[in-house]
Amino acid sequence: MSTLVVILVTGVGLGALYFLVASGLSLIYGLMHVLNFAHGAFLTLSAFIGWQVAQALGTASWGSFLLSVLVGALVGAVFATLTELVLIRPLYERHIEQVLVTVGLSFAAIALFEGIWGTDAINIAGPAWLKQTTPVLGASIPNIYWLLMLAAGVVLAAIVLFLRKTRYGMIIRAGVENRSMVTALGIDVRRSFTIVFAIGGAAAGIGGVLAMHWYTFVSAHMGSTLLIFAFIVTVIGGLGSLTGAAIASVLVAVLQQFANFYLGGTGDFIVVALLAVVLLVRPAGILGRKA
């Protein structure tokens, strides 16, 4: 029983991490139809800067940890905003060029990160509570998973409230449906789309800082590794569906954990097999809309 609880809870916690990374991808594609392959670079840079902030203030304190998360979100938002303004905005409706330029940015960013911080992974430390466990039904659950679940819930709620309850959220949704009409009303839709990129980058930044505490290290390739699972989650959940991404994140992570434990570490293979099945049976994904 305790083994089952550990697998389920850690699977949900890992799914929360996948969602933090995938939420930005899903949001940007759903509202702007941009496949951003540089999303992992947002995450990695945020993790490195967050780590340096924590190092400067003392890694064991909660104050430095929370500040590193906030700085990570800010770095991710700024990096994403600059990417949209400089590289993506001139290429709207030119999807092949968008893919090529974001892939190129991803490779260039990895090389830059290796040049600045080195090619080896850097071990990190954080508040002692993150490495401790909490008993649940006889199982000991690492506390980092509870933090990941809390962060994912807060990010999901914040994005939904922003889109449904704020003026810019309404402008963004209206601009997606009929951009020319919104522009005719004198509203700068481009500014709203930049905000979407910033929100996606901020979510990636939060995910990056929390991911390095889950891994207990940070490296130049960390974002690329998580980006693979983020794309899998986004496709299975349905491109552009934030709710679908949340459901798929938990499904993929729990299945991955079960397969790793009971099927000899085949979690990644099972996840890829699930992706293939979804693409064959329901190409739009769990909650995606058919073209």
BALOBA-1460 file (C-alpha; in Angstrom, 3 decimals):
// residues 291
<rec num="1" residu="m" x="0.000" y="0.000" z="0.000"/>
<rec num="2" residu="s" x="2.758" y="2.450" z="0.918"/>
<rec num="3" residu="t" x="4.551" y="1.757" z="-2.374"/>
<rec num="4" residu="l" x="1.386" y="2.535" z="-4.324"/>
<rec num="5" residu="v" x="0.920" y="5.793" z="-2.419"/>
<rec num="6" residu="v" x="4.528" y="6.841" z="-3.060"/>
<rec num="7" residu="i" x="4.216" y="6.155" z="-6.786"/>
<rec num="8" residu="l" x="0.901" y="7.985" z="-7.074"/>
<rec num="9" residu="v" x="1.873" y="11.061" z="-5.068"/>
<rec num="10" residu="t" x="5.329" y="11.424" z="-6.602"/>
<rec num="11" residu="g" x="3.752" y="10.908" z="-10.022"/>
<rec num="12" residu="v" x="1.339" y="13.756" z="-9.392"/>
<rec num="13" residu="g" x="4.213" y="15.905" z="-8.107"/>
<rec num="14" residu="l" x="6.301" y="15.157" z="-11.189"/>
<rec num="15" residu="g" x="3.234" y="15.900" z="-13.307"/>
<rec num="16" residu="a" x="3.043" y="19.281" z="-11.601"/>
<rec num="17" residu="l" x="6.601" y="19.994" z="-12.747"/>
<rec num="18" residu="y" x="5.749" y="18.926" z="-16.296"/>
<rec num="19" residu="f" x="2.746" y="21.236" z="-16.209"/>
<rec num="20" residu="l" x="4.817" y="24.220" z="-15.080"/>
<rec num="21" residu="v" x="6.978" y="23.753" z="-18.152"/>
<rec num="22" residu="a" x="4.143" y="22.810" z="-20.529"/>
<rec num="23" residu="s" x="1.705" y="25.535" z="-19.450"/>
<rec num="24" residu="g" x="3.682" y="28.248" z="-21.222"/>
<rec num="25" residu="l" x="3.980" y="26.161" z="-24.372"/>
<rec num="26" residu="s" x="0.263" y="25.392" z="-24.370"/>
<rec num="27" residu="l" x="-0.719" y="28.982" z="-23.647"/>
<rec num="28" residu="i" x="1.498" y="30.442" z="-26.376"/>
<rec num="29" residu="y" x="0.356" y="27.946" z="-28.984"/>
<rec num="30" residu="g" x="-3.303" y="28.080" z="-27.991"/>
<rec num="31" residu="l" x="-3.520" y="31.857" z="-28.197"/>
<rec num="32" residu="m" x="-0.870" y="32.686" z="-30.792"/>
<rec num="33" residu="h" x="-0.279" y="29.446" z="-32.734"/>
<rec num="34" residu="v" x="3.469" y="29.663" z="-32.168"/>
<rec num="35" residu="l" x="5.465" y="26.498" z="-31.455"/>
<rec num="36" residu="n" x="8.294" y="27.829" z="-29.325"/>
<rec num="37" residu="f" x="11.247" y="25.436" z="-29.272"/>
<rec num="38" residu="a" x="13.282" y="27.952" z="-27.267"/>
<rec num="39" residu="h" x="11.013" y="27.492" z="-24.255"/>
<rec num="40" residu="g" x="13.591" y="25.278" z="-22.557"/>
<rec num="41" residu="a" x="16.135" y="28.092" z="-22.770"/>
<rec num="42" residu="f" x="13.796" y="30.338" z="-20.759"/>
<rec num="43" residu="l" x="13.688" y="27.655" z="-18.085"/>
<rec num="44" residu="t" x="17.438" y="27.048" z="-17.991"/>
<rec num="45" residu="l" x="18.465" y="30.705" z="-17.810"/>
<rec num="46" residu="s" x="15.926" y="31.292" z="-15.025"/>
<rec num="47" residu="a" x="17.344" y="28.338" z="-13.089"/>
<rec num="48" residu="f" x="20.930" y="29.587" z="-13.409"/>
<rec num="49" residu="i" x="20.071" y="33.143" z="-12.376"/>
<rec num="50" residu="g" x="17.864" y="31.868" z="-9.560"/>
<rec num="51" residu="w" x="20.707" y="29.681" z="-8.337"/>
<rec num="52" residu="q" x="23.116" y="32.617" z="-8.339"/>
<rec num="53" residu="v" x="20.642" y="34.760" z="-6.382"/>
<rec num="54" residu="a" x="20.254" y="31.997" z="-3.793"/>
<rec num="55" residu="q" x="24.032" y="31.574" z="-3.607"/>
<rec num="56" residu="a" x="24.485" y="35.263" z="-2.912"/>
<rec num="57" residu="l" x="21.901" y="35.295" z="-0.104"/>
<rec num="58" residu="g" x="22.466" y="31.871" z="1.433"/>
<rec num="59" residu="t" x="20.919" y="28.728" z="-0.020"/>
<rec num="60" residu="a" x="19.548" y="27.359" z="3.249"/>
<rec num="61" residu="s" x="17.087" y="30.178" z="3.948"/>
<rec num="62" residu="w" x="13.488" y="30.337" z="2.777"/>
<rec num="63" residu="g" x="13.919" y="34.009" z="1.979"/>
<rec num="64" residu="s" x="16.612" y="33.319" z="-0.601"/>
<rec num="65" residu="f" x="14.591" y="30.428" z="-2.016"/>
<rec num="66" residu="l" x="11.445" y="32.498" z="-2.500"/>
<rec num="67" residu="l" x="13.440" y="35.374" z="-3.953"/>
<rec num="68" residu="s" x="15.148" y="32.988" z="-6.391"/>
<rec num="69" residu="v" x="11.713" y="31.792" z="-7.556"/>
<rec num="70" residu="l" x="10.539" y="35.374" z="-8.085"/>
<rec num="71" residu="v" x="13.763" y="36.277" z="-9.904"/>
<rec num="72" residu="g" x="13.425" y="33.145" z="-12.028"/>
<rec num="73" residu="a" x="9.896" y="34.161" z="-13.038"/>
<rec num="74" residu="l" x="11.112" y="37.675" z="-13.893"/>
<rec num="75" residu="v" x="14.071" y="36.400" z="-15.929"/>
<rec num="76" residu="g" x="11.848" y="33.984" z="-17.831"/>
<rec num="77" residu="a" x="9.323" y="36.735" z="-18.560"/>
<rec num="78" residu="v" x="11.987" y="39.171" z="-19.784"/>
<rec num="79" residu="f" x="13.741" y="36.561" z="-21.964"/>
<rec num="80" residu="a" x="10.403" y="35.505" z="-23.466"/>
<rec num="81" residu="t" x="9.370" y="39.100" z="-24.098"/>
<rec num="82" residu="l" x="12.617" y="39.891" z="-25.917"/>
<rec num="83" residu="t" x="12.262" y="36.708" z="-27.961"/>
<rec num="84" residu="e" x="8.746" y="37.675" z="-29.038"/>
<rec num="85" residu="l" x="9.662" y="41.271" z="-29.871"/>
<rec num="86" residu="v" x="12.871" y="40.553" z="-31.765"/>
<rec num="87" residu="l" x="12.382" y="37.122" z="-33.330"/>
<rec num="88" residu="i" x="8.734" y="36.059" z="-33.318"/>
<rec num="89" residu="r" x="6.812" y="39.255" z="-34.074"/>
<rec num="90" residu="p" x="8.249" y="39.625" z="-37.608"/>
<rec num="91" residu="l" x="7.374" y="35.981" z="-38.310"/>
<rec num="92" residu="y" x="3.706" y="35.679" z="-37.362"/>
<rec num="93" residu="e" x="1.839" y="33.404" z="-39.814"/>
<rec num="94" residu="r" x="5.217" y="32.048" z="-41.022"/>
<rec num="95" residu="h" x="5.306" y="28.873" z="-38.984"/>
<rec num="96" residu="i" x="8.296" y="27.162" z="-40.590"/>
<rec num="97" residu="e" x="10.453" y="30.215" z="-39.983"/>
<rec num="98" residu="q" x="9.208" y="30.391" z="-36.386"/>
<rec num="99" residu="v" x="10.285" y="26.805" z="-35.760"/>
<rec num="100" residu="l" x="13.684" y="27.338" z="-37.348"/>
<rec num="101" residu="v" x="14.463" y="30.536" z="-35.442"/>
<rec num="102" residu="t" x="13.353" y="29.144" z="-32.055"/>
<rec num="103" residu="v" x="15.322" y="25.927" z="-32.595"/>
<rec num="104" residu="g" x="18.363" y="28.017" z="-33.511"/>
<rec num="105" residu="l" x="17.886" y="30.172" z="-30.410"/>
<rec num="106" residu="s" x="17.676" y="27.041" z="-28.267"/>
<rec num="107" residu="f" x="20.993" y="25.668" z="-29.574"/>
<rec num="108" residu="a" x="22.681" y="29.060" z="-29.293"/>
<rec num="109" residu="a" x="21.423" y="29.497" z="-25.727"/>
<rec num="110" residu="i" x="22.789" y="26.103" z="-24.653"/>
<rec num="111" residu="a" x="26.198" y="26.970" z="-26.081"/>
<rec num="112" residu="l" x="26.092" y="30.345" z="-24.316"/>
<rec num="113" residu="f" x="25.127" y="28.768" z="-20.984"/>
<rec num="114" residu="e" x="27.963" y="26.247" z="-21.288"/>
<rec num="115" residu="g" x="30.362" y="29.081" z="-22.011"/>
<rec num="116" residu="i" x="29.252" y="31.017" z="-18.921"/>
<rec num="117" residu="w" x="28.568" y="28.283" z="-16.348"/>
<rec num="118" residu="g" x="30.483" y="25.329" z="-17.800"/>
<rec num="119" residu="t" x="29.447" y="21.982" z="-19.221"/>
<rec num="120" residu="d" x="29.265" y="20.095" z="-15.917"/>
<rec num="121" residu="a" x="26.161" y="20.016" z="-13.760"/>
<rec num="122" residu="i" x="26.302" y="22.253" z="-10.679"/>
<rec num="123" residu="n" x="24.999" y="20.703" z="-7.463"/>
<rec num="124" residu="i" x="22.651" y="22.975" z="-5.572"/>
<rec num="125" residu="a" x="21.284" y="23.171" z="-2.055"/>
<rec num="126" residu="g" x="18.094" y="24.668" z="-0.705"/>
<rec num="127" residu="p" x="16.012" y="24.828" z="2.477"/>
<rec num="128" residu="a" x="16.398" y="21.643" z="4.498"/>
<rec num="129" residu="w" x="12.618" y="21.073" z="4.451"/>
<rec num="130" residu="l" x="12.712" y="20.309" z="0.728"/>
<rec num="131" residu="k" x="14.882" y="17.226" z="1.365"/>
<rec num="132" residu="q" x="12.724" y="15.984" z="4.237"/>
<rec num="133" residu="t" x="9.653" y="13.785" z="3.914"/>
<rec num="134" residu="t" x="6.028" y="13.870" z="5.033"/>
<rec num="135" residu="p" x="4.258" y="10.608" z="5.993"/>
<rec num="136" residu="v" x="1.058" y="9.821" z="4.061"/>
<rec num="137" residu="l" x="-0.769" y="6.527" z="4.689"/>
<rec num="138" residu="g" x="2.471" y="4.901" z="5.786"/>
<rec num="139" residu="a" x="4.475" y="6.290" z="2.866"/>
<rec num="140" residu="s" x="7.209" y="8.933" z="3.133"/>
<rec num="141" residu="i" x="6.749" y="11.575" z="0.449"/>
<rec num="142" residu="p" x="9.622" y="14.003" z="-0.303"/>
<rec num="143" residu="n" x="8.457" y="17.522" z="0.446"/>
<rec num="144" residu="i" x="9.637" y="18.888" z="-2.893"/>
<rec num="145" residu="y" x="6.658" y="17.152" z="-4.525"/>
<rec num="146" residu="w" x="4.191" y="19.041" z="-2.330"/>
<rec num="147" residu="l" x="5.839" y="22.292" z="-3.306"/>
<rec num="148" residu="l" x="5.625" y="21.396" z="-7.002"/>
<rec num="149" residu="m" x="1.909" y="20.644" z="-6.674"/>
<rec num="150" residu="l" x="1.270" y="23.920" z="-4.887"/>
<rec num="151" residu="a" x="3.203" y="25.922" z="-7.482"/>
<rec num="152" residu="a" x="1.397" y="24.243" z="-10.394"/>
<rec num="153" residu="g" x="-1.982" y="24.932" z="-8.822"/>
<rec num="154" residu="v" x="-1.144" y="28.585" z="-8.235"/>
<rec num="155" residu="v" x="0.163" y="29.044" z="-11.796"/>
<rec num="156" residu="l" x="-2.893" y="27.371" z="-13.348"/>
<rec num="157" residu="a" x="-5.291" y="29.472" z="-11.266"/>
<rec num="158" residu="a" x="-3.385" y="32.691" z="-12.013"/>
<rec num="159" residu="i" x="-3.386" y="32.110" z="-15.792"/>
<rec num="160" residu="v" x="-7.092" y="31.222" z="-15.869"/>
<rec num="161" residu="l" x="-8.039" y="34.254" z="-13.770"/>
<rec num="162" residu="f" x="-5.895" y="36.530" z="-15.934"/>
<rec num="163" residu="l" x="-7.508" y="35.349" z="-19.165"/>
<rec num="164" residu="r" x="-11.083" y="35.422" z="-17.844"/>
<rec num="165" residu="k" x="-11.154" y="38.324" z="-15.404"/>
<rec num="166" residu="t" x="-8.765" y="41.002" z="-16.650"/>
<rec num="167" residu="r" x="-9.045" y="43.513" z="-19.462"/>
<rec num="168" residu="y" x="-5.913" y="42.280" z="-21.204"/>
<rec num="169" residu="g" x="-7.147" y="38.702" z="-20.881"/>
<rec num="170" residu="m" x="-10.350" y="39.616" z="-22.717"/>
<rec num="171" residu="i" x="-8.380" y="41.506" z="-25.367"/>
<rec num="172" residu="i" x="-6.131" y="38.505" z="-25.916"/>
<rec num="173" residu="r" x="-9.062" y="36.120" z="-26.318"/>
<rec num="174" residu="a" x="-10.839" y="38.540" z="-28.633"/>
<rec num="175" residu="g" x="-7.675" y="39.093" z="-30.663"/>
<rec num="176" residu="v" x="-7.307" y="35.366" z="-31.170"/>
<rec num="177" residu="e" x="-10.864" y="35.100" z="-32.502"/>
<rec num="178" residu="n" x="-10.811" y="38.199" z="-34.711"/>
<rec num="179" residu="r" x="-7.577" y="40.169" z="-34.729"/>
<rec num="180" residu="s" x="-8.629" y="42.648" z="-37.439"/>
<rec num="181" residu="m" x="-11.803" y="43.616" z="-35.587"/>
<rec num="182" residu="v" x="-9.954" y="44.248" z="-32.325"/>
<rec num="183" residu="t" x="-7.332" y="46.296" z="-34.174"/>
<rec num="184" residu="a" x="-10.102" y="48.322" z="-35.844"/>
<rec num="185" residu="l" x="-11.312" y="49.283" z="-32.361"/>
<rec num="186" residu="g" x="-7.953" y="50.970" z="-31.742"/>
<rec num="187" residu="i" x="-6.526" y="48.248" z="-29.508"/>
<rec num="188" residu="d" x="-2.899" y="47.194" z="-29.967"/>
<rec num="189" residu="v" x="-3.223" y="43.409" z="-30.147"/>
<rec num="190" residu="r" x="0.529" y="42.979" z="-30.531"/>
<rec num="191" residu="r" x="1.101" y="44.294" z="-27.010"/>
<rec num="192" residu="s" x="-1.364" y="41.729" z="-25.676"/>
<rec num="193" residu="f" x="0.397" y="38.916" z="-27.502"/>
<rec num="194" residu="t" x="3.708" y="40.039" z="-26.003"/>
<rec num="195" residu="i" x="2.093" y="39.709" z="-22.576"/>
<rec num="196" residu="v" x="1.152" y="36.117" z="-23.435"/>
<rec num="197" residu="f" x="4.795" y="35.340" z="-24.174"/>
<rec num="198" residu="a" x="5.849" y="37.009" z="-20.920"/>
<rec num="199" residu="i" x="3.373" y="34.916" z="-18.909"/>
<rec num="200" residu="g" x="4.571" y="31.736" z="-20.598"/>
<rec num="201" residu="g" x="8.185" y="32.676" z="-19.877"/>
<rec num="202" residu="a" x="7.380" y="33.444" z="-16.248"/>
<rec num="203" residu="a" x="5.758" y="30.015" z="-15.805"/>
<rec num="204" residu="a" x="8.843" y="28.417" z="-17.357"/>
<rec num="205" residu="g" x="11.063" y="30.462" z="-15.036"/>
<rec num="206" residu="i" x="9.212" y="29.238" z="-11.946"/>
<rec num="207" residu="g" x="9.424" y="25.695" z="-13.287"/>
<rec num="208" residu="g" x="13.150" y="26.082" z="-13.904"/>
<rec num="209" residu="v" x="13.975" y="27.149" z="-10.344"/>
<rec num="210" residu="l" x="11.811" y="24.390" z="-8.842"/>
<rec num="211" residu="a" x="13.190" y="21.830" z="-11.309"/>
<rec num="212" residu="m" x="16.759" y="22.407" z="-10.169"/>
<rec num="213" residu="h" x="15.664" y="21.694" z="-6.585"/>
<rec num="214" residu="w" x="13.925" y="18.521" z="-7.777"/>
<rec num="215" residu="y" x="17.024" y="17.433" z="-9.707"/>
<rec num="216" residu="t" x="19.323" y="18.902" z="-6.976"/>
<rec num="217" residu="f" x="21.509" y="20.305" z="-9.760"/>
<rec num="218" residu="v" x="21.383" y="22.786" z="-12.605"/>
<rec num="219" residu="s" x="22.981" y="22.365" z="-16.024"/>
<rec num="220" residu="a" x="22.883" y="23.920" z="-19.471"/>
<rec num="221" residu="h" x="20.833" y="20.996" z="-20.824"/>
<rec num="222" residu="m" x="18.221" y="20.848" z="-18.055"/>
<rec num="223" residu="g" x="15.648" y="22.825" z="-20.012"/>
<rec num="224" residu="s" x="16.095" y="20.715" z="-23.136"/>
<rec num="225" residu="t" x="15.409" y="17.520" z="-21.197"/>
<rec num="226" residu="l" x="12.219" y="18.864" z="-19.633"/>
<rec num="227" residu="l" x="11.114" y="20.421" z="-22.919"/>
<rec num="228" residu="i" x="10.813" y="16.960" z="-24.467"/>
<rec num="229" residu="f" x="8.279" y="15.885" z="-21.846"/>
<rec num="230" residu="a" x="6.560" y="19.274" z="-22.022"/>
<rec num="231" residu="f" x="5.936" y="18.814" z="-25.746"/>
<rec num="232" residu="i" x="4.690" y="15.264" z="-25.169"/>
<rec num="233" residu="v" x="2.294" y="16.543" z="-22.498"/>
<rec num="234" residu="t" x="1.134" y="19.414" z="-24.714"/>
<rec num="235" residu="v" x="0.397" y="17.099" z="-27.647"/>
<rec num="236" residu="i" x="-1.369" y="14.462" z="-25.538"/>
<rec num="237" residu="g" x="-3.433" y="17.077" z="-23.722"/>
<rec num="238" residu="g" x="-4.289" y="18.865" z="-26.957"/>
<rec num="239" residu="l" x="-2.286" y="21.691" z="-28.499"/>
<rec num="240" residu="g" x="-3.508" y="24.924" z="-26.974"/>
<rec num="241" residu="s" x="-5.577" y="23.399" z="-24.165"/>
<rec num="242" residu="l" x="-4.338" y="24.475" z="-20.734"/>
<rec num="243" residu="t" x="-6.708" y="22.082" z="-18.966"/>
<rec num="244" residu="g" x="-5.662" y="19.293" z="-21.303"/>
<rec num="245" residu="a" x="-2.013" y="19.992" z="-20.490"/>
<rec num="246" residu="a" x="-2.768" y="19.732" z="-16.762"/>
<rec num="247" residu="i" x="-4.571" y="16.394" z="-17.177"/>
<rec num="248" residu="a" x="-1.921" y="15.007" z="-19.517"/>
<rec num="249" residu="s" x="0.899" y="16.095" z="-17.187"/>
<rec num="250" residu="v" x="-0.471" y="14.002" z="-14.331"/>
<rec num="251" residu="l" x="-1.346" y="11.082" z="-16.617"/>
<rec num="252" residu="v" x="2.091" y="10.988" z="-18.219"/>
<rec num="253" residu="a" x="4.028" y="11.368" z="-14.962"/>
<rec num="254" residu="v" x="2.017" y="8.761" z="-13.023"/>
<rec num="255" residu="l" x="2.281" y="6.280" z="-15.896"/>
<rec num="256" residu="q" x="6.008" y="6.988" z="-16.124"/>
<rec num="257" residu="q" x="6.481" y="6.360" z="-12.387"/>
<rec num="258" residu="f" x="4.512" y="3.097" z="-12.461"/>
<rec num="259" residu="a" x="6.427" y="1.838" z="-15.492"/>
<rec num="260" residu="n" x="9.779" y="2.749" z="-13.957"/>
<rec num="261" residu="f" x="8.935" y="0.821" z="-10.787"/>
<rec num="262" residu="y" x="7.028" y="-2.191" z="-12.085"/>
<rec num="263" residu="l" x="8.359" y="-2.533" z="-15.644"/>
<rec num="264" residu="g" x="12.092" y="-2.195" z="-15.107"/>
<rec num="265" residu="g" x="12.649" y="1.498" z="-15.748"/>
<rec num="266" residu="t" x="10.727" y="1.651" z="-19.023"/>
<rec num="267" residu="g" x="8.854" y="4.819" z="-18.108"/>
<rec num="268" residu="d" x="10.173" y="6.938" z="-20.964"/>
<rec num="269" residu="f" x="9.376" y="4.211" z="-23.508"/>
<rec num="270" residu="i" x="5.828" y="3.848" z="-22.200"/>
<rec num="271" residu="v" x="5.280" y="7.594" z="-22.400"/>
<rec num="272" residu="v" x="6.456" y="7.685" z="-26.020"/>
<rec num="273" residu="a" x="4.195" y="4.709" z="-26.773"/>
<rec num="274" residu="l" x="1.272" y="6.610" z="-25.229"/>
<rec num="275" residu="l" x="2.097" y="9.590" z="-27.429"/>
<rec num="276" residu="a" x="2.042" y="7.358" z="-30.515"/>
<rec num="277" residu="v" x="-1.326" y="5.883" z="-29.542"/>
<rec num="278" residu="v" x="-2.843" y="9.324" z="-28.973"/>
<rec num="279" residu="l" x="-1.554" y="10.579" z="-32.333"/>
<rec num="280" residu="l" x="-3.045" y="7.542" z="-34.089"/>
<rec num="281" residu="v" x="-6.383" y="7.425" z="-32.267"/>
<rec num="282" residu="r" x="-7.057" y="11.065" z="-31.398"/>
<rec num="283" residu="p" x="-4.566" y="13.379" z="-33.128"/>
<rec num="284" residu="a" x="-6.159" y="16.478" z="-31.578"/>
<rec num="285" residu="g" x="-5.280" y="15.233" z="-28.096"/>
<rec num="286" residu="i" x="-7.463" y="14.711" z="-25.030"/>
<rec num="287" residu="l" x="-9.067" y="18.166" z="-25.023"/>
<rec num="288" residu="g" x="-7.746" y="19.608" z="-28.266"/>
<rec num="289" residu="r" x="-10.092" y="20.914" z="-30.928"/>
<rec num="290" residu="k" x="-10.161" y="19.278" z="-34.330"/>
<rec num="291" residu="a" x="-8.872" y="21.460" z="-37.128"/>
